[in-house]
């Protein structure tokens, strides 16, 4: 294995853009010359290699195939690098980080997603700091030589978050991401301070990576809202080809109590649809035992998503459905904490 080495994987996104002086437009730069763009990286005693997706992908166009390619690339290069930094557009970064966390079972090295709100070639860019700190975290090791952060994470604006606990909260601020239900794993100030008790390291460097690349995307998302119609609910829960639906409910897991809605929920469960309840709130968790409307969903067969984010719930369902056609098996695994994505 090559020690003190990191692989930068550029998938696309704002961070990899610079201004073309002739065209006066933003264009991707060649990441093989990343040291010239970010000379501060020379101060690390590291080997820094890069891999650029071709074609580059706008994060709004991210598809599960890209996640498969990322997982396969990390698997292929796993023994060659101490860690991986994935440069990604911000719009779907939380979806990609969540999905990768479930796809990379037994991960024992850092996989750090980062990006920027301003292109790396702009004077006030946040991209340089995000990239520099991500590289340092991706190669950070404890006294025993084991990686400090053997997880899929997102680093943004001086904070390191567990990837499957993140959501994008701002389209314009540098602190674009938040992890409302789980503490930051590290804070980058004068030095990088790691919250080791919240990092999901088992205490032993294993390195036995197992991929899960079978993804079934037959999942819908329905956000409960005032005025939702019977047709909308029926299409989301009973639409052709749908195997599961994430229901974004109010507060602690509450929904409308109209008979037609509960009837549709019950029909969907009878027909084998998997219904997962997550809250629309940024923080907190689903508890369907508090109010009557929540209990009605629970009694109908809806599963609590606890404090999972929608992004994490989607990735988890894609993986579980892709690996099992047994509805009851999938239902039994959904409430379980598989990759630190939920508190209970």
C-alpha positions in Angstrom: 0.0 0.0 0.0 1.2 3.5 -0.8 1.3 5.5 2.5 0.2 9.1 3.0 -1.8 9.2 -0.2 -5.2 10.4 -1.2 -7.2 10.1 -4.4 -9.2 13.1 -5.5 -12.3 12.1 -7.5 -13.9 14.9 -9.4 -17.4 14.1 -10.5 -18.4 17.7 -11.4 -19.8 20.7 -9.6 -18.9 24.3 -8.9 -15.6 23.5 -7.1 -13.9 22.4 -10.2 -14.7 25.4 -12.3 -12.4 28.4 -13.2 -12.9 31.4 -15.5 -11.7 31.1 -19.0 -10.1 34.5 -19.7 -11.0 34.4 -23.4 -14.5 33.1 -23.2 -15.3 34.9 -19.9 -17.2 31.8 -18.8 -16.7 29.1 -16.2 -15.2 25.9 -17.5 -13.9 22.8 -15.7 -10.1 22.8 -15.1 -7.8 19.8 -15.5 -7.5 18.1 -12.1 -4.2 16.6 -13.0 -2.9 20.1 -12.3 -4.7 20.5 -9.0 -1.4 21.4 -7.2 -1.0 24.4 -9.4 -4.6 25.5 -8.7 -4.2 24.9 -4.9 -0.5 25.3 -4.2 -1.2 25.0 -0.4 -1.5 21.2 -1.0 2.3 21.1 -1.5 2.7 21.6 2.2 1.3 18.1 2.9 3.7 15.3 2.8 1.3 13.3 0.6 0.9 11.7 -2.7 -2.2 13.3 -4.3 -3.6 11.7 -7.4 -6.7 12.6 -9.2 -9.5 10.9 -11.2 -12.0 12.9 -13.3 -15.3 11.5 -14.4 -15.9 11.6 -18.1 -18.3 13.2 -18.8 -18.5 15.4 -15.8 -21.9 15.3 -14.1 -24.0 18.3 -13.0 -25.2 17.2 -9.5 -28.8 17.8 -10.5 -28.3 15.0 -13.0 -26.8 12.5 -10.6 -28.2 9.0 -11.1 -27.6 5.7 -9.2 -25.2 4.6 -12.0 -22.8 7.3 -10.9 -23.0 5.9 -7.3 -22.1 2.5 -8.7 -19.2 3.9 -10.6 -18.0 5.7 -7.5 -18.3 2.5 -5.3 -16.5 0.4 -7.9 -13.7 3.0 -8.3 -13.1 3.1 -4.5 -13.1 -0.7 -4.4 -10.6 -0.9 -7.2 -8.3 1.7 -5.6 -8.9 0.8 -2.0 -5.5 -0.7 -1.3 -3.6 2.1 -3.0 -4.7 5.1 -0.9 -5.2 6.1 2.7 -8.4 7.9 1.9 -10.6 9.4 -0.8 -12.0 12.9 -1.4 -15.0 13.2 -3.7 -15.6 16.6 -5.3 -19.3 16.8 -6.0 -21.9 19.4 -6.7 -23.8 20.5 -3.6 -27.4 20.0 -4.8 -27.4 16.2 -4.5 -24.3 15.7 -2.3 -26.3 14.5 0.7 -28.1 11.9 -1.5 -24.8 10.6 -2.9 -23.1 10.5 0.5 -26.0 8.7 2.0 -26.1 6.2 -0.8 -22.4 5.5 -0.7 -22.5 4.9 3.1 -24.9 2.0 2.5 -23.0 0.7 -0.6 -19.6 0.5 1.1 -20.0 -2.1 3.9 -17.0 -2.6 6.1 -15.5 0.7 5.1 -12.3 1.3 7.1 -11.0 4.4 5.3 -12.2 8.0 5.0 -14.4 8.8 2.0 -15.0 12.6 2.2 -17.4 14.4 0.0 -16.8 18.2 -0.4 -17.5 20.9 -2.9 -18.0 24.7 -2.8 -20.5 27.5 -3.3 -18.1 29.5 -5.4 -15.7 28.1 -8.1 -12.2 27.4 -6.9 -10.8 30.1 -9.3 -12.8 32.9 -7.7 -11.0 35.2 -5.2 -13.5 34.5 -2.3 -14.0 30.8 -3.0 -14.8 28.5 -0.2 -13.5 25.6 -2.4 -9.8 25.8 -1.4 -10.4 25.6 2.3 -13.0 22.8 1.9 -10.6 20.8 -0.3 -7.5 21.4 1.8 -9.2 20.3 5.0 -10.9 17.3 3.3 -7.4 16.1 2.1 -6.0 16.4 5.6 -9.0 14.5 7.2 -8.8 11.8 4.5 -5.3 11.0 5.5 -5.5 11.6 9.3 -4.5 8.7 11.5 -4.4 7.9 15.1 -1.4 6.8 17.2 -1.9 3.2 16.2 -1.9 4.1 12.5 -5.6 3.5 11.9 -7.7 6.2 10.1 -9.4 8.7 12.4 -12.5 8.9 10.3 -13.4 5.6 8.6 -16.7 6.8 7.3 -18.5 8.4 4.4 -18.6 12.0 5.4 -19.4 15.5 4.1 -16.9 18.3 4.9 -18.2 21.8 4.4 -17.4 25.2 5.9 -15.1 23.9 8.6 -17.4 21.1 9.8 -17.2 17.4 9.1 -20.6 15.5 9.2 -21.6 11.9 8.9 -22.7 11.7 5.3 -26.0 9.9 5.9 -27.0 12.5 8.6 -26.6 15.5 6.3 -29.0 17.7 4.4 -28.4 20.8 2.3 -29.9 23.8 4.2 -28.8 26.8 2.1 -28.4 27.6 -1.6 -26.2 30.7 -1.0 -24.4 30.5 2.4 -21.0 28.9 2.8 -22.5 26.7 5.7 -24.7 25.0 3.1 -25.0 21.7 5.0 -26.3 20.7 8.4 -26.6 17.5 10.5 -29.5 18.4 12.8 -29.8 15.0 14.6 -26.1 14.1 15.0 -23.1 16.1 16.1 -20.3 17.2 13.8 -17.5 14.6 13.7 -14.8 17.3 13.5 -14.4 21.0 13.5 -11.7 22.7 11.6 -10.2 25.8 13.3 -6.6 26.5 14.0 -6.4 22.7 14.2 -8.9 20.0 13.3 -10.6 18.8 16.5 -12.1 15.3 16.2 -15.1 14.2 18.2 -13.9 10.6 18.5 -16.8 9.3 20.6 -19.2 10.1 17.7 -17.1 8.7 14.9 -18.2 5.2 13.9 -14.9 3.5 14.2 -15.0 0.0 15.8 -11.6 0.4 17.2 -10.0 -2.0 14.8 -8.6 -1.4 11.3 -10.2 -4.2 9.2 -10.2 -3.0 5.6 -12.6 -5.7 4.4 -14.7 -3.8 2.0 -17.9 -5.3 0.6 -19.9 -3.5 -2.1 -23.6 -3.3 -2.5 -24.3 -2.2 -6.0 -27.7 -3.7 -6.7 -30.0 -0.7 -6.4 -33.8 -0.8 -6.9 -35.1 2.8 -7.4 -38.8 1.9 -7.4 -39.4 4.4 -4.6 -41.6 7.5 -4.4 -41.5 10.4 -2.0 -44.8 12.0 -0.8 -44.7 15.2 1.2 -47.9 15.5 3.2 -49.3 19.0 2.9 -52.5 21.0 3.5 -54.8 20.4 0.5 -53.2 17.2 -0.7 -55.7 15.4 -2.9 -56.8 11.8 -3.1 -55.4 11.4 -6.6 -52.0 12.7 -5.5 -51.8 10.3 -2.5 -53.0 7.4 -4.6 -50.4 8.0 -7.3 -47.6 8.3 -4.8 -48.6 5.2 -2.8 -50.2 3.0 -5.4 -48.7 4.1 -8.6 -47.6 1.5 -11.1 -44.1 0.1 -10.4 -43.8 1.6 -7.0 -42.5 -0.8 -4.3 -42.0 1.7 -1.5 -42.9 5.3 -0.6 -41.2 7.7 1.8 -44.0 9.7 3.5 -42.7 13.1 4.8 -45.1 13.8 7.6 -45.7 16.7 10.0 -43.9 17.0 13.3 -43.4 13.7 15.1 -44.9 11.6 12.3 -48.5 13.0 11.9 -50.6 13.1 8.8 -54.1 14.0 7.8 -56.8 11.9 9.4 -59.3 11.8 6.6 -60.8 8.4 6.0 -59.9 8.4 2.3 -56.2 8.9 3.2 -56.0 6.1 5.7 -57.9 3.9 3.3 -55.2 4.5 0.6 -52.5 3.8 3.1 -54.1 0.5 4.2 -54.6 -0.5 0.6 -51.0 0.2 -0.2 -49.8 -1.9 2.7 -52.1 -4.8 1.7 -50.7 -4.7 -1.8 -47.2 -5.0 -0.5 -46.0 -1.4 -0.7 -43.4 -0.5 1.9 -44.3 2.8 3.6 -41.6 4.7 5.6 -42.5 7.7 7.8 -39.9 10.5 8.1 -40.5 13.9 9.5 -40.5 17.1 7.5 -38.8 18.9 10.4 -35.0 19.5 10.2 -34.5 18.0 13.7 -36.3 15.5 15.8 -37.7 12.1 15.1 -40.9 10.2 14.2 -42.9 8.8 17.1 -46.2 7.5 15.9 -47.4 6.8 19.4 -47.9 10.4 20.5 -50.9 11.5 18.5 -53.9 9.8 17.0 -53.0 10.6 13.4 -49.6 9.0 13.9 -51.1 5.9 15.6 -53.5 5.6 12.7 -50.5 5.3 10.3 -48.7 2.9 12.6 -51.8 0.7 12.9 -52.1 0.7 9.1 -48.6 -0.7 8.8 -46.4 2.4 8.2 -42.8 2.0 9.5 -41.1 4.7 11.5 -38.0 6.2 10.0 -36.9 7.5 13.4 -34.6 10.5 12.8 -33.4 9.5 9.4 -33.2 12.2 6.7 -35.1 11.8 3.5 -31.8 11.5 1.7 -30.7 8.6 3.9 -34.1 6.9 3.8 -34.0 6.9 0.0 -30.5 5.4 -0.2 -31.3 2.8 2.4 -34.5 1.8 0.5 -32.6 1.6 -2.8 -30.1 -0.8 -1.3 -32.5 -3.0 0.6 -34.9 -3.3 -2.3 -32.0 -4.0 -4.6 -30.8 -6.9 -2.5 -34.0 -8.5 -1.4 -37.4 -9.2 -3.1 -38.7 -10.3 0.3 -40.9 -7.4 1.5 -40.9 -8.6 5.1 -37.1 -8.8 5.2 -36.9 -5.2 3.9 -39.4 -4.0 6.5 -37.4 -5.7 9.3 -34.2 -4.0 8.3 -35.6 -0.5 7.8 -35.9 0.4 11.5 -32.4 -1.0 12.2 -29.4 1.3 12.4 -27.1 -0.1 9.6 -24.6 2.7 9.0 -25.2 5.2 11.8 -28.0 6.7 9.9 -30.4 6.8 12.8 -30.3 7.1 16.6 -32.3 4.1 17.5 
